[in-house]
Amino acid sequence: MKKYNLFFALGAVTLIGFVLRMYNLDGPCLNDDETFTMRMAASNISYIMTVAWTVEPNPPLYYLIAHYIGAVTLCAVRFPAAIFGTLAIVATYFVGEEYRGEWLGILSSGTMAISYNMIYFSQFGRAYTLAMLSLAIAATAFLKLCRTDKTIWYMLFVIFCAISMWSHAYTTVPIGLMCIFLLYHNARKISGWIVLLAFWCFPYALYLNINRPPGEWGGSIIDVVIALPFDLLWIPGIVLLPIIIWTLIKNAGAVVTKPRVYLTAVGLITALSVVVVSLLTPVFPRYAIPVAPLLLVSGLIPVADYIHGLEAREQQVSVAAVWFFVVFACSYTPLIAWYNGCV
């Protein structure tokens, strides 16, 4: 794909995603979680940190950001989530490009831009899109580290892993798995950086929502299993998750040697671990949202390979357009309900 075509395509999907995230940002009613975010944003720093270290299982970074921008209105409390959700579109492109190339990047970022659940969480005044954005950047740095030894990628990996873990405690799972792979392959180089990461994040590594009151989720393990693909990837997840599982089964022998296969496993293990943890403590399926870019990229590999194999540019664009139409068609009805109602 020519550079100007690539720039135009990425710019277009990002702009579309931005418009969809900003449209009617203050329309749907605040839910209880967003009301709590607003109360935290209106509090002082000392109170935010005290609550975050005692009774609140989520790290305080989003609350601090909301506090400093004065997020005391419905629109303001959602505004950071919308911006982070838009930036996550671009970050997802770079994950896809590192995985397989430009077409996978465009397909993944475009799907991220128009998918209902990605828009929903980008208009949800919580830290999910911040954790997703920072984890996508960390994943890109992870892939870079596996083929180069530049200090900049170690720095970016540590910085954005720390941001992600200070955004949502459940990101400990994918970050921990990525650190294990890097230690296994290059312990001498990465160990010092991981010590630095642990210094900033260790308290929350031990704080995986185990202190939530029983019954807060209120669902059974069956509820979690059913809700998981919809929360992560919406209706396309019903197709993409089996593709991811099949891909890992086919490449099981390469999980510990090929970074891309391993990162696919990281995304899937994080998603499935929600089901396992739900046996021990009440959790929400959306806790796995930060790995949505990894799952999107992994599941869309067959589509990207098919498009790349087409000789005519018109055919490539047509197939991509059909995929985007299907995703948006699946998202249209719930988007209308979300934009115009209280949920």
N, C-alpha and C positions, 0 to 999 in steps of 0.2 A: 504494500500500500504506500503510495507516495506521501511524503511528509505533510504537504498542505492538505491532502485529503484526510489524513489521520488527525491533524490538528482541528480541521473543521468538524469531523465526526465526534471527536471527544468534546470539543466546545459545545456542539449542538446538544449532545445527551446531557452534559452538565447543566446547560442553560435550561433545558426542559425539566430536569430534576429539580433545579432551584425554583423554577416557577411553580411546580406542583407542590413543593414543600412550603413555599411562602403563601400560596393561595389560601385564603380563609384561615390563616394561622390561629386567629382568635375565635373561630367559629364553634367547634365542638366544646362542650363543657369540660371544665377541669375534673379529673377524677381524684381519688383520695391521695394517690402518690404525688400527683402534681401539686395538690394543695399543700402537702408536706414540704415539697421543694420550695414553694413560695414562702412558707413560714420560715424555713431555714435561711433562705436568701434575705429575708427581712431581719434576721438575727445578727448579732455581732460575731466576729471571728472566733472568740473564745467559746461561745455557746456552740457554734457549728462543730468545732474540733472536739469539744467535750461529748456532744451527742454522738459524733461519728466514732469515738473511741469507746463508747459505753453501750448504748442501747440500739444504735442504728447500724445494721450490718453492711451498709454500703459505704465505701470510702467517700471522703468529703470533697473531692476535686470539683465535681459539677456544682455542688452547693456553693463552693467558694467563687467559682466563675459567675454563677447567678447572683451572688451577693455583690460582687464588684461591678456588675453591669446594672445593678438596681432592678433585678427581676421581681418586681412586686405587682405586676399586672399579668393577666392571662397570656397576652402575646409575648411579653418580655421573658416569661419563664420558659417559653417554648423556643424562643429565638436562637439560643445557643445550640439546641438540638437540631434545628433546621439547618444552621450553618455547618455544623459538624457532619450532618447527613449529606449535605451537598458535597463537601470536601471528600467524603468517603467514596463518592462516585469516581472521582479522579484517582484516589488511592487504590480502588479496586481495579482500575485499568492497569496500573503498574504491576499489581500482583499477577493479573492475567498475562500481561506481556512477558513477565519473567517466567511464567509457567510454560507458555506455548507460542507467544507471539502476539502481533497486533490485533488479529481478528478475535482471539480469545479475550483480549483486553477490552475491545469495543463491545463485544457481546455481553461480557460480564458487567461492565460499567453501565451499559444501556439498560440491562435488566434491573440493575440496582436503581437506576433513575426512575423507572416507571412502575416498579412492582408495588402493590398496595401496602404490604407490611413494612417495606423500607420507608415509604412515605408516612405511614402511620407512626412509626417510631421516631421519624424526623420531626413530627409534630407532637411529640410526647415529652413533656418537660422532665426528663430523667437523663441518666448518663449513658444510655445504651449506644447512641450514635458516636459519642466521644470515645467510648471504649472500642467500638468497631473501627473508627477511623485510625486510632493509634495502633490497634492490633494489625490492621492492614499494612500500615507503614512498617511496623516491626517485622511482619511476614516478608515484605519485600526486601528489607535489610537482611533477614535470615537467608533468603535465597541468594542474595549477593554475596554474603559471607561464605557460602558453600562453594563459590567458584572464584573468589578473590580474597585477598588478605589485607584490604585497605582499612585503616583505622576508622575512617569516616563511617563505615558500615557497622563496626562494633559500637561506636558512639550512638548512632541512630537506633540501633537495636536496643541498647540499654535505655536510652531516653524514652522511646515510645513504648517499650514494655512497662517502664515505670509509670508513664502517664495512663496506660491502659489499666494497670492494676490499681492505681489510685482513683480510677473511674468506676470500676466494678470488680468486686472481689472474685467473681467466678472466672475472670481472665487468668487467674493463677493456673488453671488447668492447661490451656494451650501454651502459655508462656513457659510453664514448667517443662512441658514436653519438648518445646523447641530448644530449651537450654540443655536438656538431656542429650539431644542429638548433637548439638555443638560441642558439648563436653566429650562425648564419645569419639568424635572425629578430630577434635583439636583442643584437647583439655589445656594444653600448655598456654595457648594464646587466649582462650576465652575465659579461663577460670577467674582471672583478675577482674574482668568486666562483669562476670556473674556475681562475684562477691560485692561489687559496687551496686549492682541491681538489687541484690538481697538486702543490702544496707538500707535502701530506700523503701523496700516493699515487704520485708519479712513480717512485720506485724499483721499485714492483711493476708499474707500467705497462710496464716493460721486462723483466719477469720472467715471461713467459707459458709456464712449464713447459718451456722449451726445453732445460733442462739435465737432464732425466730420462734415465736410462740406456736405451739402445736395447732394445726388447723388453719393457719393463715392462708395457705393455698386452697385448702378445702376440696382438693381433687384426689382421685385415686391414681395409681400408676397407669391405668388404662387411659384416664383423662390426659395424662402427660404424654403418653405415646401418641395419642390421636392429635393432640394440639401441636406437637413438636414440629412436624413438617410445615404446618400452616404458619406458625410463629416465625420460623427461620426463613422460608422461601416462598410462602404462600402456596397457591395451587401448583405452580411449576415444581415445587419441592416434591410432590408426589411422583413426578417423573425423574427429577434429578437425583434424589437420594438413593433410589435403587441403582442408578448408573454409577454413583460414587461407590456404593458397596461392591458392585460387580467389578469396577476398576481395581479396587483394592484386592479383591480375591484373585484377579488375574495377575496382579503385580505383587503378590504377597512376599515373594522372595527379594524384592527390591526395596522394601520399606525401610530397612536400616542402612541402605547404601545410596538411594536416590532421594535427594532433598524434596523434590516435587511430590513424589509418592508419599514420603513421610509427612509432608505438610497436609496432604489430603487426609491421611490417617489422623493427624492432629485435629482437623476440623470435625471429622466424624466421631472420634472418641469424645471430644468435648460435648458434641450434641447428645451422644448416647449416654454420657455420664450423668446428664440431667435426669434421665430415667432411673439410673442406678441410685443417685443421691436422693431421689424422691422416695425411696424406700426407707431412708434414714431420717430425713428432715423435709418439711414442706418447702418446695421450690417451685418456681415458675418456669415453664418451657422457654420463656424469653431470656432467661439467664444465658443461654447459648448464642444469643444474637450477635455478639462480637465476632464470631467465626463465620457469619453468613457470607462475607466475601470469599473465604476459602472454599466454602461449599459451592457457591455459585461458579467460581472458576473451575473447580474440579468436575462438577456436573456438566458444564458446557463444553468440555474438551471434544466430545464426539461431534457436536454441532460446528465448532470452530474448525475441526479437521475436515469436515464435509465441505464447508464453505471454502476453505483454503484450497481444496482439491478441484474446485470448479475453475475452468479456464477463463470464462467470460466475466468481466467485472459486473455486467448487468445481472448475471445469474447470482453472483455473490451478494450483491446488494439486495436482490429480490428475496433470497432465502433469509437474510438477516432481517429484512423488513417483515417477513411472515412471522418470524420468531417474536419480534417485538410486538406485533399486532396481537398474537396469541396471549402474551404476557399482559398486555394492557387490557385485552378483552376480559381476561380472568380477574383483573383488578378493578374494572370500571364500576361495577355495581357496589362493592364495598367502599370504594373511594367516595362515591356520591353519598352513601349513608354516613360515612365518617365526616365528610365536609359539612354536612347539613344537619347533623343531629348530635345528641348527647349520648356518649357511649360509656 
